[in-house]
């Protein structure tokens, strides 16, 4: 298992490979490998998706994604 922390100013659902995986500002568990991350919510985000390879993370040192901003 790998760990990802998606940072955002509010609480939004986080989609990993088009499946809901959790919420922003909490550590999420994902399988190792390449994934497409997106936020679900009433507004549009920039960028609409973020692609990252997730490998060699821990719950104490997750991959941090802070790329999303309201459009």
mmCIF file of the N, C-alpha and C atoms, coordinates in Angstrom:
data_MODEL
# 
_entry.id   MODEL 
# 
loop_
_atom_site.group_PDB 
_atom_site.id 
_atom_site.type_symbol 
_atom_site.label_atom_id 
_atom_site.label_alt_id 
_atom_site.label_comp_id 
_atom_site.label_asym_id 
_atom_site.label_entity_id 
_atom_site.label_seq_id 
_atom_site.pdbx_PDB_ins_code 
_atom_site.Cartn_x 
_atom_site.Cartn_y 
_atom_site.Cartn_z 
_atom_site.occupancy 
_atom_site.B_iso_or_equiv 
_atom_site.pdbx_formal_charge 
_atom_site.auth_seq_id 
_atom_site.auth_comp_id 
_atom_site.auth_asym_id 
_atom_site.auth_atom_id 
_atom_site.pdbx_PDB_model_num 
ATOM 1   N N  . UNK A 1 1  ? 0.834   -1.181 0.000   1.00 0.00 ? 1  UNK A N  1 
ATOM 2   C CA . UNK A 1 1  ? 0.000   0.000  0.000   1.00 0.00 ? 1  UNK A CA 1 
ATOM 3   C C  . UNK A 1 1  ? 0.880   1.247  0.000   1.00 0.00 ? 1  UNK A C  1 
ATOM 4   N N  . UNK A 1 2  ? 0.409   2.251  -0.709  1.00 0.00 ? 2  UNK A N  1 
ATOM 5   C CA . UNK A 1 2  ? 1.081   3.547  -0.766  1.00 0.00 ? 2  UNK A CA 1 
ATOM 6   C C  . UNK A 1 2  ? 0.144   4.608  -0.184  1.00 0.00 ? 2  UNK A C  1 
ATOM 7   N N  . UNK A 1 3  ? 0.696   5.789  0.063   1.00 0.00 ? 3  UNK A N  1 
ATOM 8   C CA . UNK A 1 3  ? -0.061  6.841  0.744   1.00 0.00 ? 3  UNK A CA 1 
ATOM 9   C C  . UNK A 1 3  ? 0.053   8.166  -0.008  1.00 0.00 ? 3  UNK A C  1 
ATOM 10  N N  . UNK A 1 4  ? -1.094  8.862  -0.102  1.00 0.00 ? 4  UNK A N  1 
ATOM 11  C CA . UNK A 1 4  ? -1.177  10.138 -0.817  1.00 0.00 ? 4  UNK A CA 1 
ATOM 12  C C  . UNK A 1 4  ? -1.982  11.107 0.042   1.00 0.00 ? 4  UNK A C  1 
ATOM 13  N N  . UNK A 1 5  ? -1.548  12.360 0.051   1.00 0.00 ? 5  UNK A N  1 
ATOM 14  C CA . UNK A 1 5  ? -2.264  13.425 0.753   1.00 0.00 ? 5  UNK A CA 1 
ATOM 15  C C  . UNK A 1 5  ? -2.581  14.494 -0.277  1.00 0.00 ? 5  UNK A C  1 
ATOM 16  N N  . UNK A 1 6  ? -3.864  14.698 -0.579  1.00 0.00 ? 6  UNK A N  1 
ATOM 17  C CA . UNK A 1 6  ? -4.274  15.708 -1.557  1.00 0.00 ? 6  UNK A CA 1 
ATOM 18  C C  . UNK A 1 6  ? -4.694  16.958 -0.785  1.00 0.00 ? 6  UNK A C  1 
ATOM 19  N N  . UNK A 1 7  ? -3.918  18.005 -0.942  1.00 0.00 ? 7  UNK A N  1 
ATOM 20  C CA . UNK A 1 7  ? -4.162  19.265 -0.241  1.00 0.00 ? 7  UNK A CA 1 
ATOM 21  C C  . UNK A 1 7  ? -5.114  20.127 -1.067  1.00 0.00 ? 7  UNK A C  1 
ATOM 22  N N  . UNK A 1 8  ? -6.108  20.727 -0.362  1.00 0.00 ? 8  UNK A N  1 
ATOM 23  C CA . UNK A 1 8  ? -7.034  21.655 -1.012  1.00 0.00 ? 8  UNK A CA 1 
ATOM 24  C C  . UNK A 1 8  ? -7.623  22.553 0.069   1.00 0.00 ? 8  UNK A C  1 
ATOM 25  N N  . UNK A 1 9  ? -8.101  23.730 -0.309  1.00 0.00 ? 9  UNK A N  1 
ATOM 26  C CA . UNK A 1 9  ? -8.601  24.706 0.667   1.00 0.00 ? 9  UNK A CA 1 
ATOM 27  C C  . UNK A 1 9  ? -9.884  24.264 1.362   1.00 0.00 ? 9  UNK A C  1 
ATOM 28  N N  . UNK A 1 10 ? -10.639 23.370 0.761   1.00 0.00 ? 10 UNK A N  1 
ATOM 29  C CA . UNK A 1 10 ? -11.873 22.882 1.368   1.00 0.00 ? 10 UNK A CA 1 
ATOM 30  C C  . UNK A 1 10 ? -11.944 21.369 1.297   1.00 0.00 ? 10 UNK A C  1 
ATOM 31  N N  . UNK A 1 11 ? -13.030 20.827 1.808   1.00 0.00 ? 11 UNK A N  1 
ATOM 32  C CA . UNK A 1 11 ? -13.233 19.384 1.763   1.00 0.00 ? 11 UNK A CA 1 
ATOM 33  C C  . UNK A 1 11 ? -13.887 18.991 0.438   1.00 0.00 ? 11 UNK A C  1 
ATOM 34  N N  . UNK A 1 12 ? -13.219 18.134 -0.308  1.00 0.00 ? 12 UNK A N  1 
ATOM 35  C CA . UNK A 1 12 ? -13.741 17.624 -1.575  1.00 0.00 ? 12 UNK A CA 1 
ATOM 36  C C  . UNK A 1 12 ? -13.440 16.137 -1.653  1.00 0.00 ? 12 UNK A C  1 
ATOM 37  N N  . UNK A 1 13 ? -14.274 15.413 -2.367  1.00 0.00 ? 13 UNK A N  1 
ATOM 38  C CA . UNK A 1 13 ? -13.987 14.011 -2.624  1.00 0.00 ? 13 UNK A CA 1 
ATOM 39  C C  . UNK A 1 13 ? -12.818 13.920 -3.592  1.00 0.00 ? 13 UNK A C  1 
ATOM 40  N N  . UNK A 1 14 ? -11.954 12.954 -3.361  1.00 0.00 ? 14 UNK A N  1 
ATOM 41  C CA . UNK A 1 14 ? -10.798 12.730 -4.232  1.00 0.00 ? 14 UNK A CA 1 
ATOM 42  C C  . UNK A 1 14 ? -11.078 11.491 -5.073  1.00 0.00 ? 14 UNK A C  1 
ATOM 43  N N  . UNK A 1 15 ? -10.932 11.651 -6.381  1.00 0.00 ? 15 UNK A N  1 
ATOM 44  C CA . UNK A 1 15 ? -11.075 10.531 -7.309  1.00 0.00 ? 15 UNK A CA 1 
ATOM 45  C C  . UNK A 1 15 ? -9.690  10.043 -7.702  1.00 0.00 ? 15 UNK A C  1 
ATOM 46  N N  . UNK A 1 16 ? -9.497  8.744  -7.606  1.00 0.00 ? 16 UNK A N  1 
ATOM 47  C CA . UNK A 1 16 ? -8.263  8.124  -8.061  1.00 0.00 ? 16 UNK A CA 1 
ATOM 48  C C  . UNK A 1 16 ? -8.668  7.147  -9.161  1.00 0.00 ? 16 UNK A C  1 
ATOM 49  N N  . UNK A 1 17 ? -8.198  7.411  -10.363 1.00 0.00 ? 17 UNK A N  1 
ATOM 50  C CA . UNK A 1 17 ? -8.559  6.591  -11.521 1.00 0.00 ? 17 UNK A CA 1 
ATOM 51  C C  . UNK A 1 17 ? -10.076 6.482  -11.670 1.00 0.00 ? 17 UNK A C  1 
ATOM 52  N N  . UNK A 1 18 ? -10.749 7.636  -11.488 1.00 0.00 ? 18 UNK A N  1 
ATOM 53  C CA . UNK A 1 18 ? -12.196 7.805  -11.666 1.00 0.00 ? 18 UNK A CA 1 
ATOM 54  C C  . UNK A 1 18 ? -13.043 7.109  -10.605 1.00 0.00 ? 18 UNK A C  1 
ATOM 55  N N  . UNK A 1 19 ? -12.429 6.693  -9.493  1.00 0.00 ? 19 UNK A N  1 
ATOM 56  C CA . UNK A 1 19 ? -13.149 6.075  -8.385  1.00 0.00 ? 19 UNK A CA 1 
ATOM 57  C C  . UNK A 1 19 ? -12.930 6.908  -7.123  1.00 0.00 ? 19 UNK A C  1 
ATOM 58  N N  . UNK A 1 20 ? -13.988 7.119  -6.340  1.00 0.00 ? 20 UNK A N  1 
ATOM 59  C CA . UNK A 1 20 ? -13.846 7.878  -5.100  1.00 0.00 ? 20 UNK A CA 1 
ATOM 60  C C  . UNK A 1 20 ? -12.945 7.095  -4.153  1.00 0.00 ? 20 UNK A C  1 
ATOM 61  N N  . UNK A 1 21 ? -11.899 7.779  -3.662  1.00 0.00 ? 21 UNK A N  1 
ATOM 62  C CA . UNK A 1 21 ? -10.913 7.125  -2.806  1.00 0.00 ? 21 UNK A CA 1 
ATOM 63  C C  . UNK A 1 21 ? -10.842 7.740  -1.416  1.00 0.00 ? 21 UNK A C  1 
ATOM 64  N N  . UNK A 1 22 ? -11.510 8.868  -1.206  1.00 0.00 ? 22 UNK A N  1 
ATOM 65  C CA . UNK A 1 22 ? -11.455 9.540  0.086   1.00 0.00 ? 22 UNK A CA 1 
ATOM 66  C C  . UNK A 1 22 ? -11.718 11.014 -0.080  1.00 0.00 ? 22 UNK A C  1 
ATOM 67  N N  . UNK A 1 23 ? -11.214 11.803 0.861   1.00 0.00 ? 23 UNK A N  1 
ATOM 68  C CA . UNK A 1 23 ? -11.434 13.243 0.826   1.00 0.00 ? 23 UNK A CA 1 
ATOM 69  C C  . UNK A 1 23 ? -10.111 13.987 0.937   1.00 0.00 ? 23 UNK A C  1 
ATOM 70  N N  . UNK A 1 24 ? -10.136 15.241 0.528   1.00 0.00 ? 24 UNK A N  1 
ATOM 71  C CA . UNK A 1 24 ? -8.947  16.082 0.603   1.00 0.00 ? 24 UNK A CA 1 
ATOM 72  C C  . UNK A 1 24 ? -8.528  16.278 2.055   1.00 0.00 ? 24 UNK A C  1 
ATOM 73  N N  . UNK A 1 25 ? -7.258  16.601 2.231   1.00 0.00 ? 25 UNK A N  1 
ATOM 74  C CA . UNK A 1 25 ? -6.674  16.938 3.524   1.00 0.00 ? 25 UNK A CA 1 
ATOM 75  C C  . UNK A 1 25 ? -6.675  15.780 4.521   1.00 0.00 ? 25 UNK A C  1 
ATOM 76  N N  . UNK A 1 26 ? -6.739  14.563 3.996   1.00 0.00 ? 26 UNK A N  1 
ATOM 77  C CA . UNK A 1 26 ? -6.604  13.331 4.778   1.00 0.00 ? 26 UNK A CA 1 
ATOM 78  C C  . UNK A 1 26 ? -5.681  12.405 3.992   1.00 0.00 ? 26 UNK A C  1 
ATOM 79  N N  . UNK A 1 27 ? -4.943  11.584 4.681   1.00 0.00 ? 27 UNK A N  1 
ATOM 80  C CA . UNK A 1 27 ? -4.061  10.641 4.001   1.00 0.00 ? 27 UNK A CA 1 
ATOM 81  C C  . UNK A 1 27 ? -4.881  9.496  3.420   1.00 0.00 ? 27 UNK A C  1 
ATOM 82  N N  . UNK A 1 28 ? -4.674  9.244  2.128   1.00 0.00 ? 28 UNK A N  1 
ATOM 83  C CA . UNK A 1 28 ? -5.393  8.184  1.410   1.00 0.00 ? 28 UNK A CA 1 
ATOM 84  C C  . UNK A 1 28 ? -4.451  7.024  1.132   1.00 0.00 ? 28 UNK A C  1 
ATOM 85  N N  . UNK A 1 29 ? -4.989  5.831  1.094   1.00 0.00 ? 29 UNK A N  1 
ATOM 86  C CA . UNK A 1 29 ? -4.210  4.652  0.725   1.00 0.00 ? 29 UNK A CA 1 
ATOM 87  C C  . UNK A 1 29 ? -4.536  4.288  -0.715  1.00 0.00 ? 29 UNK A C  1 
ATOM 88  N N  . UNK A 1 30 ? -3.500  4.049  -1.507  1.00 0.00 ? 30 UNK A N  1 
ATOM 89  C CA . UNK A 1 30 ? -3.661  3.652  -2.910  1.00 0.00 ? 30 UNK A CA 1 
ATOM 90  C C  . UNK A 1 30 ? -2.671  2.532  -3.218  1.00 0.00 ? 30 UNK A C  1 
ATOM 91  N N  . UNK A 1 31 ? -2.924  1.816  -4.284  1.00 0.00 ? 31 UNK A N  1 
ATOM 92  C CA . UNK A 1 31 ? -1.982  0.810  -4.754  1.00 0.00 ? 31 UNK A CA 1 
ATOM 93  C C  . UNK A 1 31 ? -0.766  1.519  -5.357  1.00 0.00 ? 31 UNK A C  1 
ATOM 94  N N  . UNK A 1 32 ? 0.369   0.879  -5.302  1.00 0.00 ? 32 UNK A N  1 
ATOM 95  C CA . UNK A 1 32 ? 1.565   1.420  -5.952  1.00 0.00 ? 32 UNK A CA 1 
ATOM 96  C C  . UNK A 1 32 ? 1.326   1.499  -7.452  1.00 0.00 ? 32 UNK A C  1 
ATOM 97  N N  . UNK A 1 33 ? 1.876   2.521  -8.083  1.00 0.00 ? 33 UNK A N  1 
ATOM 98  C CA . UNK A 1 33 ? 1.773   2.638  -9.529  1.00 0.00 ? 33 UNK A CA 1 
ATOM 99  C C  . UNK A 1 33 ? 1.379   4.027  -9.969  1.00 0.00 ? 33 UNK A C  1 
ATOM 100 N N  . UNK A 1 34 ? 1.043   4.137  -11.242 1.00 0.00 ? 34 UNK A N  1 
ATOM 101 C CA . UNK A 1 34 ? 0.675   5.406  -11.865 1.00 0.00 ? 34 UNK A CA 1 
ATOM 102 C C  . UNK A 1 34 ? -0.826  5.607  -11.731 1.00 0.00 ? 34 UNK A C  1 
ATOM 103 N N  . UNK A 1 35 ? -1.224  6.798  -11.272 1.00 0.00 ? 35 UNK A N  1 
ATOM 104 C CA . UNK A 1 35 ? -2.644  7.083  -11.055 1.00 0.00 ? 35 UNK A CA 1 
ATOM 105 C C  . UNK A 1 35 ? -2.999  8.472  -11.575 1.00 0.00 ? 35 UNK A C  1 
ATOM 106 N N  . UNK A 1 36 ? -4.293  8.639  -11.860 1.00 0.00 ? 36 UNK A N  1 
ATOM 107 C CA . UNK A 1 36 ? -4.848  9.939  -12.237 1.00 0.00 ? 36 UNK A CA 1 
ATOM 108 C C  . UNK A 1 36 ? -5.729  10.403 -11.087 1.00 0.00 ? 36 UNK A C  1 
ATOM 109 N N  . UNK A 1 37 ? -5.410  11.585 -10.545 1.00 0.00 ? 37 UNK A N  1 
ATOM 110 C CA . UNK A 1 37 ? -6.135  12.155 -9.417  1.00 0.00 ? 37 UNK A CA 1 
ATOM 111 C C  . UNK A 1 37 ? -7.011  13.303 -9.907  1.00 0.00 ? 37 UNK A C  1 
ATOM 112 N N  . UNK A 1 38 ? -8.206  13.422 -9.318  1.00 0.00 ? 38 UNK A N  1 
ATOM 113 C CA . UNK A 1 38 ? -9.120  14.518 -9.641  1.00 0.00 ? 38 UNK A CA 1 
ATOM 114 C C  . UNK A 1 38 ? -9.941  14.824 -8.395  1.00 0.00 ? 38 UNK A C  1 
ATOM 115 N N  . UNK A 1 39 ? -10.565 16.001 -8.380  1.00 0.00 ? 39 UNK A N  1 
ATOM 116 C CA . UNK A 1 39 ? -11.460 16.376 -7.297  1.00 0.00 ? 39 UNK A CA 1 
ATOM 117 C C  . UNK A 1 39 ? -12.887 16.361 -7.799  1.00 0.00 ? 39 UNK A C  1 
ATOM 118 N N  . UNK A 1 40 ? -13.809 16.008 -6.908  1.00 0.00 ? 40 UNK A N  1 
ATOM 119 C CA . UNK A 1 40 ? -15.230 16.006 -7.223  1.00 0.00 ? 40 UNK A CA 1 
ATOM 120 C C  . UNK A 1 40 ? -15.857 17.162 -6.464  1.00 0.00 ? 40 UNK A C  1 
ATOM 121 N N  . UNK A 1 41 ? -16.692 17.924 -7.118  1.00 0.00 ? 41 UNK A N  1 
ATOM 122 C CA . UNK A 1 41 ? -17.324 19.036 -6.428  1.00 0.00 ? 41 UNK A CA 1 
ATOM 123 C C  . UNK A 1 41 ? -18.129 19.891 -7.374  1.00 0.00 ? 41 UNK A C  1 
ATOM 124 N N  . UNK A 1 42 ? -18.745 20.908 -6.817  1.00 0.00 ? 42 UNK A N  1 
ATOM 125 C CA . UNK A 1 42 ? -19.632 21.746 -7.631  1.00 0.00 ? 42 UNK A CA 1 
ATOM 126 C C  . UNK A 1 42 ? -18.905 22.654 -8.606  1.00 0.00 ? 42 UNK A C  1 
ATOM 127 N N  . UNK A 1 43 ? -17.628 22.944 -8.351  1.00 0.00 ? 43 UNK A N  1 
ATOM 128 C CA . UNK A 1 43 ? -16.913 23.853 -9.245  1.00 0.00 ? 43 UNK A CA 1 
ATOM 129 C C  . UNK A 1 43 ? -15.864 23.111 -10.059 1.00 0.00 ? 43 UNK A C  1 
ATOM 130 N N  . UNK A 1 44 ? -15.307 23.822 -11.015 1.00 0.00 ? 44 UNK A N  1 
ATOM 131 C CA . UNK A 1 44 ? -14.237 23.260 -11.849 1.00 0.00 ? 44 UNK A CA 1 
ATOM 132 C C  . UNK A 1 44 ? -12.897 23.568 -11.191 1.00 0.00 ? 44 UNK A C  1 
ATOM 133 N N  . UNK A 1 45 ? -11.926 22.727 -11.477 1.00 0.00 ? 45 UNK A N  1 
ATOM 134 C CA . UNK A 1 45 ? -10.604 22.869 -10.884 1.00 0.00 ? 45 UNK A CA 1 
ATOM 135 C C  . UNK A 1 45 ? -9.555  22.973 -11.975 1.00 0.00 ? 45 UNK A C  1 
ATOM 136 N N  . UNK A 1 46 ? -8.471  23.627 -11.649 1.00 0.00 ? 46 UNK A N  1 
ATOM 137 C CA . UNK A 1 46 ? -7.306  23.698 -12.522 1.00 0.00 ? 46 UNK A CA 1 
ATOM 138 C C  . UNK A 1 46 ? -6.119  23.154 -11.763 1.00 0.00 ? 46 UNK A C  1 
ATOM 139 N N  . UNK A 1 47 ? -5.424  22.230 -12.276 1.00 0.00 ? 47 UNK A N  1 
ATOM 140 C CA . UNK A 1 47 ? -5.749  21.469 -13.480 1.00 0.00 ? 47 UNK A CA 1 
ATOM 141 C C  . UNK A 1 47 ? -6.908  20.511 -13.198 1.00 0.00 ? 47 UNK A C  1 
ATOM 142 N N  . UNK A 1 48 ? -7.602  20.051 -14.223 1.00 0.00 ? 48 UNK A N  1 
ATOM 143 C CA . UNK A 1 48 ? -8.725  19.143 -13.994 1.00 0.00 ? 48 UNK A CA 1 
ATOM 144 C C  . UNK A 1 48 ? -8.289  17.790 -13.443 1.00 0.00 ? 48 UNK A C  1 
ATOM 145 N N  . UNK A 1 49 ? -7.105  17.332 -13.827 1.00 0.00 ? 49 UNK A N  1 
ATOM 146 C CA . UNK A 1 49 ? -6.554  16.077 -13.308 1.00 0.00 ? 49 UNK A CA 1 
ATOM 147 C C  . UNK A 1 49 ? -5.048  16.249 -13.085 1.00 0.00 ? 49 UNK A C  1 
ATOM 148 N N  . UNK A 1 50 ? -4.512  15.389 -12.235 1.00 0.00 ? 50 UNK A N  1 
ATOM 149 C CA . UNK A 1 50 ? -3.076  15.356 -11.966 1.00 0.00 ? 50 UNK A CA 1 
ATOM 150 C C  . UNK A 1 50 ? -2.638  13.903 -12.051 1.00 0.00 ? 50 UNK A C  1 
ATOM 151 N N  . UNK A 1 51 ? -1.597  13.636 -12.820 1.00 0.00 ? 51 UNK A N  1 
ATOM 152 C CA . UNK A 1 51 ? -1.066  12.278 -12.936 1.00 0.00 ? 51 UNK A CA 1 
ATOM 153 C C  . UNK A 1 51 ? 0.217   12.172 -12.138 1.00 0.00 ? 51 UNK A C  1 
ATOM 154 N N  . UNK A 1 52 ? 0.304   11.099 -11.339 1.00 0.00 ? 52 UNK A N  1 
ATOM 155 C CA . UNK A 1 52 ? 1.503   10.873 -10.527 1.00 0.00 ? 52 UNK A CA 1 
ATOM 156 C C  . UNK A 1 52 ? 1.768   9.375  -10.421 1.00 0.00 ? 52 UNK A C  1 
ATOM 157 N N  . UNK A 1 53 ? 3.044   9.031  -10.324 1.00 0.00 ? 53 UNK A N  1 
ATOM 158 C CA . UNK A 1 53 ? 3.445   7.678  -9.965  1.00 0.00 ? 53 UNK A CA 1 
ATOM 159 C C  . UNK A 1 53 ? 3.657   7.669  -8.465  1.00 0.00 ? 53 UNK A C  1 
ATOM 160 N N  . UNK A 1 54 ? 3.063   6.697  -7.801  1.00 0.00 ? 54 UNK A N  1 
ATOM 161 C CA . UNK A 1 54 ? 3.125   6.618  -6.345  1.00 0.00 ? 54 UNK A CA 1 
ATOM 162 C C  . UNK A 1 54 ? 3.920   5.370  -5.975  1.00 0.00 ? 54 UNK A C  1 
ATOM 163 N N  . UNK A 1 55 ? 5.050   5.589  -5.303  1.00 0.00 ? 55 UNK A N  1 
ATOM 164 C CA . UNK A 1 55 ? 5.924   4.481  -4.948  1.00 0.00 ? 55 UNK A CA 1 
ATOM 165 C C  . UNK A 1 55 ? 6.802   4.901  -3.770  1.00 0.00 ? 55 UNK A C  1 
ATOM 166 N N  . UNK A 1 56 ? 7.051   3.978  -2.882  1.00 0.00 ? 56 UNK A N  1 
ATOM 167 C CA . UNK A 1 56 ? 7.949   4.188  -1.735  1.00 0.00 ? 56 UNK A CA 1 
ATOM 168 C C  . UNK A 1 56 ? 7.477   5.293  -0.788  1.00 0.00 ? 56 UNK A C  1 
ATOM 169 N N  . UNK A 1 57 ? 6.182   5.347  -0.521  1.00 0.00 ? 57 UNK A N  1 
ATOM 170 C CA . UNK A 1 57 ? 5.644   6.300  0.441   1.00 0.00 ? 57 UNK A CA 1 
ATOM 171 C C  . UNK A 1 57 ? 5.359   5.574  1.755   1.00 0.00 ? 57 UNK A C  1 
ATOM 172 N N  . UNK A 1 58 ? 5.141   6.345  2.802   1.00 0.00 ? 58 UNK A N  1 
ATOM 173 C CA . UNK A 1 58 ? 4.705   5.798  4.081   1.00 0.00 ? 58 UNK A CA 1 
ATOM 174 C C  . UNK A 1 58 ? 3.572   6.670  4.592   1.00 0.00 ? 58 UNK A C  1 
ATOM 175 N N  . UNK A 1 59 ? 2.878   6.197  5.617   1.00 0.00 ? 59 UNK A N  1 
ATOM 176 C CA . UNK A 1 59 ? 1.801   7.009  6.176   1.00 0.00 ? 59 UNK A CA 1 
ATOM 177 C C  . UNK A 1 59 ? 2.357   8.295  6.789   1.00 0.00 ? 59 UNK A C  1 
ATOM 178 N N  . UNK A 1 60 ? 3.610   8.262  7.263   1.00 0.00 ? 60 UNK A N  1 
ATOM 179 C CA . UNK A 1 60 ? 4.239   9.455  7.814   1.00 0.00 ? 60 UNK A CA 1 
ATOM 180 C C  . UNK A 1 60 ? 4.798   10.374 6.724   1.00 0.00 ? 60 UNK A C  1 
ATOM 181 N N  . UNK A 1 61 ? 5.110   9.821  5.556   1.00 0.00 ? 61 UNK A N  1 
ATOM 182 C CA . UNK A 1 61 ? 5.651   10.598 4.432   1.00 0.00 ? 61 UNK A CA 1 
ATOM 183 C C  . UNK A 1 61 ? 4.898   10.259 3.149   1.00 0.00 ? 61 UNK A C  1 
ATOM 184 N N  . UNK A 1 62 ? 3.632   10.685 3.070   1.00 0.00 ? 62 UNK A N  1 
ATOM 185 C CA . UNK A 1 62 ? 2.860   10.406 1.861   1.00 0.00 ? 62 UNK A CA 1 
ATOM 186 C C  . UNK A 1 62 ? 3.293   11.305 0.704   1.00 0.00 ? 62 UNK A C  1 
ATOM 187 N N  . UNK A 1 63 ? 2.927   10.926 -0.492  1.00 0.00 ? 63 UNK A N  1 
ATOM 188 C CA . UNK A 1 63 ? 3.080   11.810 -1.647  1.00 0.00 ? 63 UNK A CA 1 
ATOM 189 C C  . UNK A 1 63 ? 2.062   12.934 -1.480  1.00 0.00 ? 63 UNK A C  1 
ATOM 190 N N  . UNK A 1 64 ? 2.508   14.179 -1.483  1.00 0.00 ? 64 UNK A N  1 
ATOM 191 C CA . UNK A 1 64 ? 1.610   15.327 -1.313  1.00 0.00 ? 64 UNK A CA 1 
ATOM 192 C C  . UNK A 1 64 ? 1.298   15.914 -2.684  1.00 0.00 ? 64 UNK A C  1 
ATOM 193 N N  . UNK A 1 65 ? 0.009   16.063 -2.959  1.00 0.00 ? 65 UNK A N  1 
ATOM 194 C CA . UNK A 1 65 ? -0.454  16.690 -4.202  1.00 0.00 ? 65 UNK A CA 1 
ATOM 195 C C  . UNK A 1 65 ? -1.172  17.976 -3.814  1.00 0.00 ? 65 UNK A C  1 
ATOM 196 N N  . UNK A 1 66 ? -0.627  19.097 -4.237  1.00 0.00 ? 66 UNK A N  1 
ATOM 197 C CA . UNK A 1 66 ? -1.220  20.385 -3.909  1.00 0.00 ? 66 UNK A CA 1 
ATOM 198 C C  . UNK A 1 66 ? -1.466  21.230 -5.142  1.00 0.00 ? 66 UNK A C  1 
ATOM 199 N N  . UNK A 1 67 ? -1.689  20.573 -6.270  1.00 0.00 ? 67 UNK A N  1 
ATOM 200 C CA . UNK A 1 67 ? -1.797  21.256 -7.561  1.00 0.00 ? 67 UNK A CA 1 
ATOM 201 C C  . UNK A 1 67 ? -3.172  21.870 -7.825  1.00 0.00 ? 67 UNK A C  1 
ATOM 202 N N  . UNK A 1 68 ? -4.223  21.405 -7.146  1.00 0.00 ? 68 UNK A N  1 
ATOM 203 C CA . UNK A 1 68 ? -5.581  21.811 -7.505  1.00 0.00 ? 68 UNK A CA 1 
ATOM 204 C C  . UNK A 1 68 ? -5.943  23.183 -6.956  1.00 0.00 ? 68 UNK A C  1 
ATOM 205 N N  . UNK A 1 69 ? -6.576  23.996 -7.819  1.00 0.00 ? 69 UNK A N  1 
ATOM 206 C CA . UNK A 1 69 ? -7.060  25.329 -7.454  1.00 0.00 ? 69 UNK A CA 1 
ATOM 207 C C  . UNK A 1 69 ? -8.417  25.530 -8.103  1.00 0.00 ? 69 UNK A C  1 
ATOM 208 N N  . UNK A 1 70 ? -9.310  26.317 -7.474  1.00 0.00 ? 70 UNK A N  1 
ATOM 209 C CA . UNK A 1 70 ? -10.597 26.605 -8.128  1.00 0.00 ? 70 UNK A CA 1 
ATOM 210 C C  . UNK A 1 70 ? -10.358 27.345 -9.432  1.00 0.00 ? 70 UNK A C  1 
ATOM 211 N N  . UNK A 1 71 ? -11.170 27.073 -10.409 1.00 0.00 ? 71 UNK A N  1 
ATOM 212 C CA . UNK A 1 71 ? -11.049 27.718 -11.720 1.00 0.00 ? 71 UNK A CA 1 
ATOM 213 C C  . UNK A 1 71 ? -11.612 29.123 -11.680 1.00 0.00 ? 71 UNK A C  1 
# 
